[in-house]
């Protein structure tokens, strides 16, 4: 019985890690780009969106906000780093 629970816990942990590290950034990055573009009437590029589900940490880096005429308005090396304390 304990071996089965241990196996279930392992696979749940594996699924949590896969969803947090791989799936969430893949789903969230285009949504952030879409929302910022709609709200600012500008183009936004995000190079990296990193989520660590174990440390509850989000890092967005290499962000460029450009006008519709491709004039760079703002550039951030690291826009935000959130961490649950």
Secondary structure, 3 states (H helix, E strand, C coil): CHHHHHHHHHHHHHHHHHHHHHHHHHHHHHHHHHHHHHHHCCEEEEEEEEEECCCCEEEEEEEEEECCCCCEEEEEEEEEEEECC
